[in-house]
Every structure is written in structure tokens, then in C-alpha cells.
Amino acid sequence: MHRIATIALPAVAALSGLVATAPARSQPAFPATDVSNRPSIVRTDAIPYAVVDGQELMLDLYLPANVDSPPLIVYIHGGAWRFGSRDSVSPIDLVDRGYAIASVSFRLTTVAPLPAQVHDIKGAVRFLRANADRYGFDGDHIGITGVSSGGHLAALVGLTNGSKEHEGDVGGNSAVSSDVQAIVSYFGASNLTTILAQSTPRGIEIREPALELLLGGAPADRTELARFGSPVFYVDAGDPPLLLLHGDQDPQMPINQAHELHGVAKEAGLTVAFEVVHGSGHGGDAFFDEARTRLVADFLAAAFAH
């Protein structure tokens, strides 16, 4: 994990005008994951892990039935950092392969900019590790994954193991590690300083307002915070193994974001794999079909075996 200089992060109050005046955009549907007819999955809803400025942050836990102390995957939902819900868990089939999943809520950018999202997620990891025995999963083997903006956050959280600047104190448990042992990013950003230059017109239409909320301004005007929020600047050989999945026809999140992170990780000597999903755009069933679920499950098994 490379380190950058400590930076002054924007106060939430100072950005309230930006949040209030952000242009309205249509929001794609993220259907809730229904496991009511899947007896192999045991779900526990709405577990509170922190309260921040009066907002209760919660997570949902999905355990494989009849599996003792499974490894845990922390899941971060997508939604351009500003919407979406923990109710939608795209890689739910991993539970049938013996993994527990904790789907985490965090402060959206309509509430707070970076570093709030990273602080919340690291706080959730600390809470989960501190309560592993209570909930019945293996706190020594925790991975993180996410889709789209959640993929970006998963990579950022995973590649900043041990970074004081990214840690925060959300939810307490300060004596417990927030480190993760594996990272899987589905079609996520990796470099907030280059993403707009790589984007299609459609991608720019979506990403510009989303980035302005995330950073409290345009990336060109928030260069230090954009670097702070970019996984590519924190890669080294000691980081957890990393798996990237990205569609080569993605009109929203340029595949060059994955190429950048893959290249930096290879150069650093990190264990990294890159699955190009040919013919796929920004998400879709192909990312979560049987073959790629098996790919992800096998990657996680190998990562946890180290």
C-alpha cells in the first residue's frame, strides 16, 4: 500500500450547497435479492453496526446453511455512490459455494462526500470481525467485493489496509483490524483523475455529477482528494490478492479503469487476475453466471489459503 501525504478533507457542511443543487438523474433499478425460497441461505436483516450524525448504518448477513464458520465476503452495492441499497446482492450465489456475505449500507454522497464511504465500510469490517463468533463466520478470512461504484469502494478499502488516512473511527472497535484478505471488483473505477478523459459521452453524463458529489467538486479542482479516492495510488506487493471483472462494451465505466489497476498491480508484484467479460456492458447476468461465480469462488479460496 503506497501512502500519499495527509490531506485536508472537505467538511460535509461546506458541501451542503453542492449536494442540494446536484442535478436530478434517472436512477436504474436495483432489484432486492429474494432468498425466501432458498433454504440453503440463512438471512439476518438490519444488523446495526454504527450511528453517524444520527444515521443508523446497518448490514444484512447471508450465511450458508449447515456450514460451520464460513469465510465472509463484505459486499458493497452500486449506484454511482449516491443511491442504491444493500437489499440488492448481485453475487448471492457465492453463498451456495460456502461463503457468508455481509451486505453493507454506508453514507451516500447525498449525505456526505469522501472519505465518509470508506470510513463507514472499514467500520463495518471492524464490527464484523469483532462479532464473528456471535454471528457464526470466520473473522480471520474476510474478503470484499462490490459492483460499479461499489467495486471502486471495495478496491479502495482493500488496497488501503493499514492506512490511517482511510481508517476513520466509525462504529468504534478501534482495537480490531479492518484489513481484508481478498478483493473482487466488478466493473469499478480505479483512478478518479483519469476516468473522465477515458469516458464516452454517455459515461461523462453519468460520471461528472456523481464525481462532483463524491469529491465535493470536479476532479480537476479536487486533485488531492481524487488521488485519495483512487485505488491505483495504493497498490503494492503486500496488498490482498485482487480480481477484476469488466465488460469490454461498458459505456458507463471505461474498461481502461480496470486495465490501469491491473497494470499497476502486475508491476507491483501483486497477485492479480483480470476477467474481461466479452460483449458485456455495465453489469448484467454474464458477470454472475455459473462459470464466473465459480471463477470468483475459486479465486477467493486460493486467496484465503495463503
C-alpha positions, 0 to 999 in steps of 0.5 A, spaced: 500 500 500 503 506 497 501 512 502 500 519 499 501 525 504 495 527 509 490 531 506 485 536 508 478 533 507 472 537 505 467 538 511 460 535 509 457 542 511 461 546 506 458 541 501 451 542 503 450 547 497 453 542 492 449 536 494 442 540 494 443 543 487 446 536 484 442 535 478 436 530 478 438 523 474 434 517 472 436 512 477 436 504 474 433 499 478 436 495 483 432 489 484 432 486 492 435 479 492 429 474 494 432 468 498 425 466 501 425 460 497 432 458 498 433 454 504 440 453 503 441 461 505 440 463 512 438 471 512 439 476 518 436 483 516 438 490 519 444 488 523 446 495 526 453 496 526 454 504 527 450 511 528 453 517 524 450 524 525 444 520 527 444 515 521 443 508 523 448 504 518 446 497 518 448 490 514 444 484 512 448 477 513 447 471 508 450 465 511 450 458 508 446 453 511 449 447 515 456 450 514 460 451 520 464 458 520 464 460 513 469 465 510 465 472 509 465 476 503 463 484 505 459 486 499 458 493 497 452 495 492 452 500 486 449 506 484 454 511 482 455 512 490 449 516 491 443 511 491 442 504 491 441 499 497 444 493 500 437 489 499 440 488 492 446 482 492 448 481 485 453 475 487 448 471 492 450 465 489 457 465 492 453 463 498 451 456 495 459 455 494 460 456 502 461 463 503 457 468 508 456 475 505 455 481 509 451 486 505 453 493 507 449 500 507 454 506 508 453 514 507 451 516 500 454 522 497 447 525 498 449 525 505 456 526 505 462 526 500 469 522 501 472 519 505 465 518 509 464 511 504 470 508 506 470 510 513 463 507 514 465 500 510 472 499 514 467 500 520 463 495 518 469 490 517 471 492 524 464 490 527 464 484 523 470 481 525 469 483 532 462 479 532 464 473 528 463 468 533 456 471 535 454 471 528 457 464 526 463 466 520 470 466 520 473 473 522 480 471 520 478 470 512 474 476 510 474 478 503 470 484 499 467 485 493 462 490 490 459 492 483 460 499 479 461 504 484 461 499 489 467 495 486 471 502 486 469 502 494 471 495 495 478 496 491 479 502 495 478 499 502 482 493 500 488 496 497 488 501 503 489 496 509 493 499 514 492 506 512 490 511 517 488 516 512 482 511 510 481 508 517 476 513 520 473 511 527 466 509 525 462 504 529 468 504 534 472 497 535 478 501 534 482 495 537 480 490 531 483 490 524 479 492 518 484 489 513 481 484 508 484 478 505 481 478 498 478 483 493 473 482 487 471 488 483 466 488 478 466 493 473 469 499 478 473 505 477 480 505 479 483 512 478 478 518 479 483 523 475 483 519 469 476 516 468 473 522 465 478 523 459 477 515 458 469 516 458 464 516 452 459 521 452 454 517 455 459 515 461 461 523 462 453 524 463 453 519 468 460 520 471 461 528 472 455 529 477 456 523 481 464 525 481 462 532 483 458 529 489 463 524 491 469 529 491 465 535 493 467 538 486 470 536 479 476 532 479 480 537 476 479 542 482 479 536 487 486 533 485 488 531 492 482 528 494 481 524 487 488 521 488 485 519 495 479 516 492 483 512 487 485 505 488 491 505 483 495 510 488 495 504 493 497 498 490 503 494 492 506 487 493 503 486 500 496 488 498 490 482 498 490 478 492 485 482 487 480 480 481 477 484 476 471 483 472 469 488 466 465 488 460 469 490 454 462 494 451 461 498 458 459 505 456 458 507 463 465 505 466 471 505 461 474 498 461 481 502 461 479 503 469 480 496 470 486 495 465 490 501 469 489 497 476 491 491 473 497 494 470 499 497 476 498 491 480 502 486 475 508 491 476 507 491 483 508 484 484 501 483 486 497 477 485 492 479 480 487 476 475 483 480 470 476 477 467 474 481 461 467 479 460 466 479 452 460 483 449 458 485 456 456 492 458 455 495 465 453 489 469 448 484 467 447 476 468 454 474 464 458 477 470 454 472 475 453 466 471 455 459 473 462 459 470 464 466 473 461 465 480 465 459 480 471 463 477 470 468 483 469 462 488 475 459 486 479 465 486 477 467 493 479 460 496 486 460 493 486 467 496 484 465 503 489 459 503 495 463 503 
